[in-house]
């Protein structure tokens, strides 16, 4: 609660206290102690204390491997977090190695669509997009994450909208509409609402499958308003000539219920 409220100092005190008690009761190499250490590492990362976060993540990973072995959801989660921390520090080679290891593990752990797997796919796509510039591979992974999130959550979910947003960022990359926003809203669970670098945000038209000439904005429920606003900006900033393979904006407007 304190962490969500932005009181990181107080939250860190609680995290460290919980970790100390868990290690005193169970020892360092125990599931509960690893959970507490993982939480502390995430908080330190959020506070920008990357060196301390890296140490905590690696310690938690070593202990998790000792308890669970090399293939376990906790191990995969720590690898994914280490990858994103490395990306924050600009070490894209290490970031990609950790994320690919986590993704490979999760593909073996989960038989079908799973929230953690979808997030890992999304995060690797993000890295390839922003950190590596391999846009084709990034788009393929973004689309896989989107399909999996739709299977897990249905259409009316914030994670689905996040995937649509990042696909749009990628597709708008070559135009003047897009300017790189590295480090802003990079986590998969955010919509980066305050990111000033993307003028046309939450833009479903760029990711409609070929042959589908309309977008069911009603399926977004309470999020339909922001999506409509994005379509309005999209219509003003881009034209059909610059994106001939995309559905016409007029069709999306009609599907949104008339003029937007």
C-alpha positions as CSV (number, residue, x, y, z in Angstrom):
1,X,0.0,0.0,0.0
2,X,2.8,2.5,1.0
3,X,4.6,1.7,-2.3
4,X,1.5,2.3,-4.4
5,X,1.1,5.6,-2.5
6,X,4.6,6.7,-3.3
7,X,6.0,6.5,0.2
8,X,9.0,4.4,-0.8
9,X,11.1,5.2,2.3
10,X,8.4,3.8,4.6
11,X,7.8,0.9,2.3
12,X,11.5,0.0,2.3
13,X,11.5,-0.1,6.1
14,X,8.7,-2.6,6.0
15,X,10.2,-4.7,3.3
16,X,13.5,-4.9,5.1
17,X,11.8,-5.7,8.4
18,X,9.8,-8.5,6.8
19,X,12.9,-9.9,5.2
20,X,14.8,-9.9,8.4
21,X,12.0,-11.7,10.3
22,X,11.6,-14.3,7.5
23,X,15.4,-15.0,7.4
24,X,15.5,-15.2,11.2
25,X,12.5,-17.6,11.3
26,X,13.3,-19.8,8.3
27,X,16.8,-19.0,7.2
28,X,17.9,-17.3,4.0
29,X,17.2,-20.2,1.7
30,X,13.5,-20.5,2.2
31,X,10.6,-19.7,0.0
32,X,9.2,-17.0,2.3
33,X,12.5,-15.3,2.6
34,X,12.9,-15.3,-1.2
35,X,9.5,-13.7,-1.6
36,X,10.5,-10.9,0.8
37,X,13.8,-10.4,-0.9
38,X,12.2,-10.3,-4.4
39,X,9.8,-7.7,-3.1
40,X,12.6,-5.6,-1.7
41,X,14.5,-5.8,-5.0
42,X,11.5,-4.6,-6.9
43,X,11.1,-1.6,-4.5
44,X,14.8,-0.7,-4.8
45,X,14.5,-0.8,-8.6
46,X,11.4,1.4,-8.5
47,X,13.4,3.9,-6.3
48,X,16.2,4.0,-8.9
49,X,18.7,2.1,-6.7
50,X,19.7,-0.2,-9.5
51,X,23.0,-1.5,-8.0
52,X,21.3,-2.5,-4.8
53,X,18.3,-4.0,-6.7
54,X,20.7,-6.0,-8.9
55,X,22.4,-7.5,-5.8
56,X,19.0,-8.4,-4.2
57,X,17.7,-9.9,-7.4
58,X,20.8,-12.1,-7.9
59,X,20.7,-13.2,-4.3
60,X,17.1,-14.1,-4.6
61,X,17.7,-15.9,-7.8
62,X,20.6,-18.0,-6.4
63,X,18.4,-19.0,-3.4
64,X,15.4,-19.8,-5.6
65,X,17.5,-22.0,-7.8
66,X,18.8,-23.8,-4.7
67,X,15.3,-24.5,-3.4
68,X,13.3,-25.0,-6.6
69,X,15.9,-26.1,-9.1
70,X,16.5,-24.4,-12.5
71,X,12.9,-24.5,-13.8
72,X,10.3,-22.8,-11.6
73,X,7.9,-19.9,-11.9
74,X,9.8,-17.9,-9.2
75,X,13.1,-18.5,-11.0
76,X,11.5,-17.4,-14.3
77,X,10.0,-14.3,-12.7
78,X,13.4,-13.3,-11.2
79,X,15.1,-13.7,-14.5
80,X,12.5,-11.5,-16.2
81,X,12.9,-8.8,-13.6
82,X,16.7,-9.0,-13.9
83,X,16.3,-8.6,-17.6
84,X,14.2,-5.5,-17.3
85,X,16.5,-4.0,-14.7
86,X,19.5,-4.5,-17.0
87,X,17.5,-2.7,-19.7
88,X,16.9,0.2,-17.4
89,X,20.7,0.4,-16.9
90,X,21.3,0.3,-20.7
91,X,22.8,-3.2,-20.7
92,X,20.7,-4.6,-23.5
93,X,22.8,-7.7,-24.1
94,X,22.4,-8.9,-20.5
95,X,18.7,-7.9,-20.6
96,X,18.0,-9.9,-23.7
97,X,19.9,-13.0,-22.3
98,X,17.8,-12.9,-19.1
99,X,14.5,-12.3,-20.9
100,X,15.1,-15.1,-23.4
101,X,16.1,-17.5,-20.6
102,X,12.9,-16.6,-18.7
103,X,10.7,-16.9,-21.8
104,X,12.2,-20.3,-22.7
105,X,11.5,-21.5,-19.2
106,X,8.0,-20.2,-19.1
107,X,7.1,-21.8,-22.5
108,X,8.0,-25.1,-20.9
109,X,6.3,-24.4,-17.6
110,X,2.9,-23.3,-19.0
111,X,1.0,-25.5,-21.5
112,X,-1.3,-22.7,-22.7
113,X,-1.9,-19.0,-22.4
114,X,-0.7,-17.6,-19.0
115,X,-0.5,-14.0,-17.7
116,X,3.2,-14.3,-16.7
117,X,4.1,-15.8,-20.0
118,X,2.3,-13.0,-21.9
119,X,4.1,-10.4,-19.8
120,X,7.5,-12.0,-20.5
121,X,6.7,-12.1,-24.3
122,X,5.7,-8.4,-24.1
123,X,8.8,-7.4,-22.2
124,X,11.1,-9.1,-24.7
125,X,9.3,-7.4,-27.5
126,X,9.7,-4.1,-25.8
127,X,13.5,-4.7,-25.5
128,X,13.8,-5.6,-29.1
129,X,11.9,-2.5,-30.1
130,X,13.5,0.1,-27.9
131,X,16.8,-1.4,-27.1
132,X,17.7,-3.4,-30.2
133,X,15.8,-1.9,-33.1
134,X,14.8,-5.3,-34.4
135,X,11.3,-4.2,-35.3
136,X,10.2,-7.3,-37.2
137,X,10.9,-9.6,-34.3
138,X,9.5,-7.1,-31.9
139,X,6.2,-6.9,-33.8
140,X,5.9,-10.6,-34.0
141,X,6.3,-10.9,-30.2
142,X,3.9,-8.0,-29.5
143,X,1.3,-9.7,-31.6
144,X,1.8,-13.0,-29.8
145,X,1.5,-11.2,-26.4
146,X,-1.7,-9.5,-27.6
147,X,-3.3,-12.7,-28.7
148,X,-2.4,-14.4,-25.5
149,X,-3.7,-11.6,-23.3
150,X,-7.0,-11.7,-25.2
151,X,-7.1,-15.4,-24.5
152,X,-6.4,-14.9,-20.8
153,X,-8.3,-11.7,-20.1
154,X,-10.8,-11.2,-22.9
155,X,-11.1,-8.0,-24.8
156,X,-12.0,-5.7,-22.0
157,X,-8.8,-5.5,-20.0
158,X,-6.0,-3.0,-19.5
159,X,-3.3,-5.4,-20.5
160,X,-4.9,-5.9,-23.9
161,X,-5.0,-2.2,-24.4
162,X,-1.3,-2.0,-23.4
163,X,-0.4,-4.5,-26.1
164,X,-2.4,-2.5,-28.6
165,X,-0.7,0.7,-27.6
166,X,2.8,-0.7,-28.1
167,X,1.9,-2.2,-31.4
168,X,0.8,1.2,-32.5
169,X,4.0,2.8,-31.3
170,X,5.9,0.3,-33.4
171,X,3.8,0.8,-36.5
172,X,4.0,4.6,-36.2
173,X,7.8,4.5,-35.7
174,X,8.7,5.7,-39.2
175,X,6.4,8.7,-39.1
176,X,6.9,12.1,-37.5
177,X,4.1,11.2,-35.1
178,X,6.4,8.9,-33.2
179,X,9.4,10.0,-31.1
180,X,11.2,7.4,-28.9
181,X,10.1,7.4,-25.3
182,X,12.8,5.1,-23.9
183,X,12.4,4.7,-20.1
184,X,8.9,6.1,-20.1
185,X,6.1,3.6,-19.3
186,X,8.3,0.6,-20.1
187,X,6.7,-1.8,-17.7
188,X,4.1,-4.0,-19.2
189,X,1.5,-3.2,-16.5
190,X,1.3,0.5,-17.3
191,X,-0.3,2.6,-20.0
192,X,2.2,5.4,-19.5
193,X,-0.6,7.9,-19.6
194,X,1.8,10.9,-19.1
195,X,4.2,10.0,-21.9
196,X,4.4,13.2,-24.0
197,X,6.5,11.5,-26.7
198,X,3.6,9.6,-28.3
199,X,0.9,11.9,-29.7
200,X,-1.4,9.2,-31.0
201,X,-1.8,6.9,-28.0
202,X,-3.9,3.7,-27.6
203,X,-4.4,3.3,-31.4
204,X,-6.1,0.1,-32.2
205,X,-6.4,0.8,-36.0
206,X,-2.7,-0.1,-36.6
207,X,-3.1,-3.6,-35.2
208,X,-6.4,-4.7,-36.8
209,X,-6.0,-8.0,-38.7
210,X,-6.1,-7.7,-42.4
211,X,-9.6,-8.2,-43.7
212,X,-11.3,-6.8,-40.5
213,X,-12.7,-3.5,-41.5
214,X,-14.0,-2.3,-38.2
215,X,-13.0,-2.0,-34.5
216,X,-15.4,-2.8,-31.7
217,X,-14.6,0.1,-29.4
218,X,-17.6,-0.8,-27.2
219,X,-15.6,-3.9,-26.1
220,X,-13.2,-1.6,-24.2
221,X,-16.0,-0.6,-21.8
222,X,-14.9,2.3,-19.7
223,X,-11.7,2.6,-21.7
224,X,-13.6,3.4,-24.9
225,X,-13.3,7.2,-24.3
226,X,-9.5,7.3,-24.3
227,X,-9.5,5.0,-27.4
228,X,-11.9,7.4,-29.2
229,X,-9.7,10.3,-28.3
230,X,-6.7,8.5,-29.7
231,X,-8.6,7.8,-33.0
232,X,-9.4,11.5,-33.2
233,X,-5.7,12.4,-32.9
234,X,-4.8,9.6,-35.2
235,X,-7.1,10.9,-37.9
236,X,-5.7,14.4,-37.6
237,X,-2.0,13.4,-37.6
238,X,-1.9,10.6,-40.3
239,X,-3.6,9.9,-43.5
240,X,-4.5,6.8,-45.4
241,X,-1.7,7.4,-47.9
242,X,0.9,6.9,-45.2
243,X,-0.5,3.6,-44.1
244,X,-2.3,2.0,-47.0
245,X,-2.3,-1.4,-45.4
246,X,-4.3,-0.2,-42.4
247,X,-8.1,0.0,-42.2
248,X,-9.5,3.4,-43.1
249,X,-10.0,5.8,-40.2
250,X,-13.5,6.4,-41.5
251,X,-14.4,2.8,-40.8
252,X,-13.1,3.0,-37.3
253,X,-15.0,6.2,-36.8
254,X,-18.2,4.6,-38.0
255,X,-17.7,1.6,-35.7
256,X,-17.1,4.0,-32.8
257,X,-20.6,5.3,-33.2
258,X,-20.2,8.2,-35.7
259,X,-18.0,11.2,-35.7
260,X,-15.2,11.2,-33.1
